[in-house]
Amino acid sequence: MPRPRSLTPDQLASAALAVIDREGLAGLSMRAVAQELGMSTMGLYRYVHDREELERLVVELVLNAVDAEPPDPAASRRERIEVMARRLRDTVGAHPAVVPLTITHRHHSRGVLRWSETVTALLTEAGVEGDRRVVALRGLLAYVIGAIQLEHLGPLSGPGTTAITELPPAEFPHMIETAQHARDIGADQEFTGGLALFLDGLGA
């Protein structure tokens, strides 16, 4: 296949992301991305060294799309932190198979660093400093990433919840009752409710 004259990093990342969205993370390979671009696998090696470099490009593409601008200053600090959390969830959640890559490669991403800078400033305004601020920022990231994975890999409306309701009542009474309530909770309610609990604990 003929090699295109020039490909930008974003074009390479977009092709790799299309493969991931369609086939999952396991489907990402140099060959698959080359086919997506309509070129030979050897031709792709002229642009990137290996799959790991493709992964970094994908993470940068996705995380660069997260709006890192400070939210409306008229809103409360808590509301602004909530806005930042929802922005990250909405953007990364559109490509849930990429989540494991964001964990591995996020330190190379200017996008997530800009998001983190804005959130850190908001935490500082709320009086969260030093070690507590480190844990708060890391905890917020962990919550959002974990919530995305749960929403797409183990939603409350999924078969796992149904299976819990069918456990032996004498052995798992609390889990059964919890699962019965869980079936009526949507993804947005789950996310905002969990985020509220996190921010209540933080005192933000």
Helices and strands as residue ranges (DSSP letters): H 9-23, G 25-27, H 30-37, H 41-44, H 51-64, H 77-93, G 96-98, H 99-105, G 106-108, H 110-125, H 130-153, H 159-165, H 173-182, H 187-202
